[in-house]
Amino acid sequence: MKTRLNTSEGIVPFLLILLISMTTLGAGLTVAAKPAIACSCAMSDTDRSIAYADRIFAGTVVERREVSSGLRGYTSTADPVYYVFEVDQAWKGEVYETTTLYSALGSESCGMQFAQGEKYLIFAQQGDGMATTTSCSGNEAYQGTTDPAVIKKLGEPVELHAGASPGTPNGDWGESELQQSYGGPAPYLHCCS
């Protein structure tokens, strides 16, 4: 005698198990998604910023220049942005009356954005050919917002070097001008190490 398989009894439990599995898997994928974080700063206080910096100075941004990485039509958040500062006072390192430094274009690459005409307290390191700074370095606006205790921690000011810092481009700041200033391609940042 042949036993007839009732397909409704086999398919319903199978479809139910499949539906539960797919729902669970789908929910697991959406719950497991986490936001990407490109820049995360390890330094959290002034003492670490002071220890980490090769140069510390206060100055006003007098010029800002962006230079693309050389890929036609493409811009990266890691492309360098150059800032020229007229320096008022320095506390650490070889700082010139006119100092140029660079940072990354975007905050995703730990880039620090400075507004032209504004004064800042800068914590910088020696980069590829010139000083560099990041959003992790401890920089801050200087006029009216810097805690006097921060300035006291810096100690006595050091003497400024006359003229412009090495690597400060002249002329139109074209890519070839920057390559001549640094002896190679425009420098890139190694963020937050």
C-alpha positions as CSV (number, residue, x, y, z in Angstrom):
1,M,0.0,0.0,0.0
2,K,1.3,3.4,-0.9
3,T,1.3,6.2,1.5
4,R,0.5,9.5,0.0
5,L,2.7,12.5,1.2
6,N,0.5,15.4,2.2
7,T,2.4,18.4,0.7
8,S,0.6,20.9,2.8
9,E,2.0,19.5,6.0
10,G,5.6,19.6,4.7
11,I,5.5,22.9,3.0
12,V,3.9,25.0,5.7
13,P,6.5,24.3,8.4
14,F,9.3,24.7,5.9
15,L,8.0,28.1,4.8
16,L,7.5,29.1,8.4
17,I,11.1,28.2,9.3
18,L,12.4,30.0,6.2
19,L,10.4,33.1,7.0
20,I,11.7,33.2,10.6
21,S,15.3,32.6,9.4
22,M,15.2,35.4,6.9
23,T,13.6,37.8,9.3
24,T,16.2,37.0,12.0
25,L,19.1,37.3,9.5
26,G,17.8,40.6,8.2
27,A,17.3,42.0,11.7
28,G,20.8,40.8,12.6
29,L,22.4,42.6,9.6
30,T,20.7,45.9,10.4
31,V,21.5,45.7,14.1
32,A,25.2,44.8,13.4
33,A,25.8,47.9,11.2
34,K,27.9,50.4,12.9
35,P,28.9,54.0,11.8
36,A,32.3,54.3,10.3
37,I,34.7,56.6,12.2
38,A,37.7,57.8,10.3
39,C,39.2,60.1,12.8
40,S,39.5,59.3,16.5
41,C,41.7,61.3,18.8
42,A,43.7,59.7,21.5
43,M,45.0,62.9,23.1
44,S,42.6,64.5,25.6
45,D,44.4,67.1,27.6
46,T,46.7,70.0,27.3
47,D,49.7,68.3,28.9
48,R,49.6,65.6,26.2
49,S,49.3,68.2,23.5
50,I,52.3,70.1,24.8
51,A,54.4,66.9,25.0
52,Y,53.4,65.7,21.6
53,A,54.1,69.0,19.8
54,D,57.4,70.0,18.2
55,R,56.2,73.6,17.8
56,I,53.7,75.7,19.8
57,F,52.8,79.2,18.8
58,A,50.0,81.7,18.6
59,G,49.3,83.4,15.3
60,T,46.8,84.7,12.9
61,V,45.9,82.9,9.6
62,V,46.7,85.2,6.7
63,E,46.4,82.7,3.9
64,R,44.8,79.3,3.1
65,R,45.5,77.2,0.0
66,E,44.2,73.9,-1.2
67,V,46.2,71.7,-3.5
68,S,44.7,68.6,-5.1
69,S,46.4,65.3,-4.9
70,G,46.9,65.4,-8.7
71,L,44.1,62.9,-9.6
72,R,42.1,64.8,-12.2
73,G,38.7,65.8,-11.0
74,Y,39.0,64.0,-7.7
75,T,39.5,65.4,-4.2
76,S,40.3,63.5,-1.1
77,T,39.7,64.4,2.5
78,A,43.4,63.6,3.0
79,D,44.5,66.2,0.4
80,P,46.7,68.9,2.1
81,V,45.5,72.4,2.9
82,Y,48.2,74.9,3.6
83,Y,47.9,77.7,6.1
84,V,50.2,80.7,6.5
85,F,50.3,82.2,10.0
86,E,51.7,85.6,11.1
87,V,53.1,84.5,14.5
88,D,52.7,86.7,17.6
89,Q,54.4,84.4,20.1
90,A,56.0,81.0,20.4
91,W,56.6,78.7,23.3
92,K,58.3,75.7,21.8
93,G,60.4,74.7,18.8
94,E,61.8,76.6,15.8
95,V,59.0,79.0,14.9
96,Y,59.3,81.8,12.3
97,E,57.6,85.1,12.1
98,T,55.7,83.8,9.1
99,T,55.0,80.0,9.6
100,T,53.3,77.7,7.1
101,L,51.9,74.4,8.1
102,Y,49.5,71.9,6.6
103,S,46.6,69.8,7.6
104,A,44.2,67.4,5.8
105,L,41.3,68.9,3.9
106,G,38.6,67.0,5.7
107,S,37.8,66.3,9.3
108,E,37.3,62.7,8.3
109,S,41.1,62.6,7.8
110,C,41.7,64.5,11.1
111,G,42.1,67.8,9.2
112,M,42.0,71.0,11.1
113,Q,40.1,73.9,9.6
114,F,41.3,77.4,10.4
115,A,39.5,80.6,9.4
116,Q,41.5,83.3,7.7
117,G,41.9,86.4,9.9
118,E,41.4,84.4,13.1
119,K,44.0,83.8,15.8
120,Y,44.8,80.4,17.1
121,L,47.0,78.6,19.6
122,I,48.8,75.9,17.5
123,F,50.3,72.6,18.5
124,A,52.3,71.3,15.5
125,Q,54.7,68.6,14.6
126,Q,57.4,68.5,12.0
127,G,55.9,66.9,8.9
128,D,57.4,66.2,5.4
129,G,59.2,69.4,4.8
130,M,57.1,71.7,7.1
131,A,55.0,71.7,10.2
132,T,51.7,69.8,10.3
133,T,48.8,69.7,12.6
134,T,45.5,67.8,13.0
135,S,42.2,68.1,14.8
136,C,43.8,65.8,17.4
137,S,46.7,68.1,18.2
138,G,44.9,70.4,20.7
139,N,44.7,73.6,18.6
140,E,42.2,76.2,19.8
141,A,41.0,79.7,19.0
142,Y,43.1,82.1,21.0
143,Q,41.1,85.3,21.3
144,G,39.1,85.3,24.4
145,T,38.6,81.6,24.6
146,T,41.9,80.2,25.6
147,D,42.2,79.4,29.3
148,P,45.0,81.5,30.9
149,A,46.1,78.3,32.6
150,V,47.0,76.8,29.2
151,I,49.3,79.8,28.5
152,K,50.8,79.4,32.0
153,K,51.5,75.7,31.3
154,L,53.5,76.7,28.2
155,G,56.0,78.7,30.3
156,E,58.2,81.5,29.0
157,P,58.0,82.3,25.2
158,V,60.9,81.5,22.9
159,E,62.4,83.8,20.4
160,L,60.9,83.8,16.9
161,H,63.1,83.3,13.9
162,A,63.1,86.1,11.4
163,G,61.5,85.6,8.0
164,A,59.4,82.7,6.7
165,S,59.6,79.1,7.7
166,P,61.3,76.7,5.4
167,G,58.9,75.2,2.9
168,T,56.7,78.3,2.7
169,P,55.8,78.5,-1.0
170,N,56.2,81.7,-3.0
171,G,54.4,82.8,-6.1
172,D,51.1,81.2,-7.2
173,W,51.3,78.1,-5.0
174,G,51.0,75.8,-8.0
175,E,51.8,72.1,-7.7
176,S,55.3,72.6,-9.2
177,E,56.0,75.4,-6.7
178,L,55.0,73.1,-3.8
179,Q,57.1,70.3,-5.2
180,Q,60.1,72.6,-5.4
181,S,59.5,73.7,-1.8
182,Y,59.4,70.2,-0.5
183,G,61.7,68.4,-2.9
184,G,59.0,66.0,-4.0
185,P,55.2,65.7,-4.2
186,A,53.0,67.6,-1.8
187,P,53.1,66.1,1.6
188,Y,50.3,63.9,3.0
189,L,49.2,63.5,6.6
190,H,49.6,60.6,8.8
191,C,46.7,61.2,11.1
192,C,46.6,61.0,14.8
193,S,49.4,58.7,15.5
